[in-house]
Amino acid sequence: WGIYFLGSQVVDARWALRWALLAFVGGLLAYNYLVLDFPGAQQAVEERGTVGFLQISLVGLGFGFAVAWLWSLVAEGGNQPKE
């Protein structure tokens, strides 16, 4: 909700929703990577504990947001007037 609210202050509601959903999906993918015990997940959790679990999920969230932000930049670049 936070990303949607802040994004709606900067861009239109459609892009803010895309930002929020892709951030959510990125965090969820990182969370599932850890929970499903893919390679390296157990080591990361053992070394850092719960804080590491949260850090990795937040990195996934940030990655999802970055993808959405880059998508919006590319899409807006196509709307520029031609000289």
C-alpha positions in Angstrom: 0.0 0.0 0.0 2.9 2.3 0.8 4.4 2.0 -2.7 1.0 2.6 -4.3 0.3 5.6 -2.1 3.7 7.2 -2.7 3.6 6.3 -6.4 0.2 7.8 -6.9 1.7 11.1 -5.7 4.3 11.0 -8.5 2.5 9.2 -11.4 -1.0 8.3 -12.4 -2.9 5.5 -10.5 -2.3 2.9 -13.2 1.5 3.2 -12.9 1.4 3.3 -9.1 -0.6 0.1 -9.1 1.9 -1.5 -11.4 4.8 -0.4 -9.2 3.1 -1.8 -6.1 2.1 -5.1 -7.7 5.6 -5.8 -9.2 7.2 -4.9 -5.9 4.9 -7.3 -4.2 5.7 -10.1 -6.7 9.4 -9.4 -6.3 9.2 -9.8 -2.6 7.0 -12.8 -2.9 9.5 -14.5 -5.2 12.4 -13.8 -2.9 10.3 -15.2 0.1 9.4 -18.3 -1.9 13.0 -18.8 -2.8 13.9 -19.0 0.8 10.9 -21.0 2.0 11.3 -23.6 -0.8 15.0 -24.0 0.1 16.5 -23.3 -3.2 20.4 -23.4 -3.5 22.0 -20.9 -1.1 18.8 -20.2 0.8 19.6 -22.3 3.8 23.1 -20.8 4.2 21.7 -17.3 4.0 19.1 -18.0 6.7 21.6 -19.8 8.9 24.1 -17.0 8.7 21.7 -14.1 9.3 18.7 -15.6 10.9 15.4 -13.9 10.8 17.0 -10.5 9.9 18.5 -12.2 6.8 15.1 -13.6 5.8 13.6 -10.1 6.0 16.6 -8.5 4.2 16.4 -10.9 1.2 12.6 -10.4 1.0 13.1 -6.6 0.9 15.8 -7.0 -1.8 13.2 -8.9 -3.8 10.7 -6.1 -3.2 13.2 -3.5 -4.3 14.1 -5.5 -7.4 10.4 -5.8 -8.4 10.0 -2.0 -7.9 13.1 -1.3 -10.0 11.7 -3.4 -12.8 8.4 -1.5 -12.7 10.1 1.8 -12.5 12.3 1.0 -15.5 9.2 -0.2 -17.4 7.5 3.2 -16.7 10.6 5.1 -17.9 10.7 3.1 -21.2 6.9 3.5 -21.7 7.1 7.3 -21.1 10.1 7.5 -23.5 7.8 6.3 -26.3 5.4 9.2 -25.6 7.9 12.0 -26.3 7.0 14.3 -29.1 9.1 13.8 -32.3 11.0 16.8 -33.7 
